[in-house]
Amino acid sequence: MDKFNELINGEKPVLVDFFATWCGPCKMMHPILENVKKRLGDKVIILKIDVDVPANRQPVYLYHIQSVPTLMLFKQGKVLWNNSGVVQASQLQEIIEKYI
């Protein structure tokens, strides 16, 4: 949790993907996130959090994650955007670029 807090409180935008290994739409998001990371490179941090891993329970409860995938964009500790469900790469890139 310390590393998570350190990342989301930084100057660089952090896109957090709350996912589950059994979730079909979550599996669809994986290549989309890789595509966005390839396009934006070091301008953004993409962090994946498996909601079923006991060590990840604190952020899951703190941010009231009730469905997967849930994407949240953080910068300087603030939630700038969130969405439940699959988001296309071009739309996701456009959203992130507003905060770079």
Backbone torsions as a table, in degrees:
resi	resn	phi	psi	omega
1	MET	NA	-31.1	179.3
2	ASP	-63.3	-44.1	179.8
3	LYS	-64.9	-41.2	177.0
4	PHE	-57.7	-50.6	-179.8
5	ASN	-62.0	-39.9	178.5
6	GLU	-61.3	-44.5	-178.8
7	LEU	-65.9	-49.7	-175.3
8	ILE	-70.6	-17.6	178.5
9	ASN	-91.6	2.3	-178.2
10	GLY	-80.5	179.6	-179.6
11	GLU	-80.1	-22.6	-177.2
12	LYS	-88.4	138.7	175.8
13	PRO	-61.0	140.7	178.5
14	VAL	-124.0	118.6	175.8
15	LEU	-96.1	118.5	-179.7
16	VAL	-104.6	127.0	177.5
17	ASP	-106.6	104.3	173.8
18	PHE	-84.1	118.3	-172.6
19	PHE	-138.8	173.8	172.1
20	ALA	-136.9	144.7	-176.5
21	THR	-65.7	-26.7	-178.1
22	TRP	-84.9	-5.2	-170.9
23	CYS	-88.3	118.8	179.1
24	GLY	-60.3	-52.3	178.2
25	PRO	-59.7	-31.1	177.2
26	CYS	-63.9	-39.5	178.1
27	LYS	-65.3	-32.8	176.9
28	MET	-68.0	-31.3	-178.2
29	MET	-72.2	-27.2	-174.8
30	HIS	-55.1	-54.0	179.0
31	PRO	-66.8	-29.3	177.1
32	ILE	-64.4	-45.1	179.4
33	LEU	-65.3	-38.7	177.1
34	GLU	-62.8	-40.0	178.5
35	ASN	-62.7	-46.7	179.6
36	VAL	-62.7	-42.7	179.5
37	LYS	-63.3	-39.8	179.3
38	LYS	-63.6	-40.7	-179.9
39	ARG	-70.3	-41.1	-173.2
40	LEU	-97.5	-17.8	177.0
41	GLY	56.3	-130.6	-175.4
42	ASP	-78.2	3.1	180.0
43	LYS	-75.8	-15.2	-178.2
44	VAL	-142.3	149.5	172.2
45	ILE	-106.4	131.1	175.6
46	ILE	-113.1	121.9	-174.9
47	LEU	-120.6	127.2	178.6
48	LYS	-104.0	130.5	179.7
49	ILE	-124.3	115.4	178.0
50	ASP	-77.9	115.3	-175.5
51	VAL	-67.5	-17.1	-178.5
52	ASP	-89.4	-5.8	179.5
53	VAL	-85.3	121.7	-177.0
54	PRO	-52.6	-34.8	-179.4
55	ALA	-66.6	-16.4	-178.4
56	ASN	-97.8	5.4	-174.5
57	ARG	-61.4	-36.8	-174.8
58	GLN	-59.9	-52.5	178.1
59	PRO	-66.9	-30.8	178.1
60	VAL	-62.1	-44.8	178.9
61	TYR	-73.2	-42.2	-177.4
62	LEU	-59.0	-40.0	-177.7
63	TYR	-101.2	13.6	173.4
64	HIS	52.8	48.4	179.5
65	ILE	-75.0	116.3	-177.9
66	GLN	-117.8	-12.8	176.7
67	SER	-142.6	155.9	179.5
68	VAL	-127.2	146.3	-4.8
69	PRO	-75.3	144.4	169.1
70	THR	-120.9	127.4	178.4
71	LEU	-108.0	135.9	177.4
72	MET	-133.8	134.5	177.9
73	LEU	-107.8	123.7	-178.7
74	PHE	-116.0	152.2	168.3
75	LYS	-158.1	130.8	-178.8
76	GLN	52.6	38.2	175.5
77	GLY	80.6	-0.8	-178.1
78	LYS	-104.5	142.0	173.3
79	VAL	-80.4	116.0	-178.2
80	LEU	-92.7	-27.2	-175.7
81	TRP	-163.6	147.1	170.6
82	ASN	-149.5	156.6	-176.8
83	ASN	-159.1	139.2	172.3
84	SER	-104.8	131.8	-179.6
85	GLY	111.3	176.7	-177.0
86	VAL	-76.6	136.7	176.5
87	VAL	-123.9	134.6	-179.8
88	GLN	-70.5	152.5	-174.3
89	ALA	-57.8	-44.5	-177.8
90	SER	-63.7	-41.3	178.8
91	GLN	-66.4	-43.7	-179.6
92	LEU	-63.8	-42.8	178.5
93	GLN	-62.1	-42.7	179.9
94	GLU	-61.2	-42.6	179.5
95	ILE	-64.0	-47.7	-178.1
96	ILE	-64.0	-40.8	-176.8
97	GLU	-62.2	-23.4	176.8
98	LYS	-62.9	-24.5	-172.0
99	TYR	-112.6	6.9	179.9
100	ILE	-81.8	NA	NA
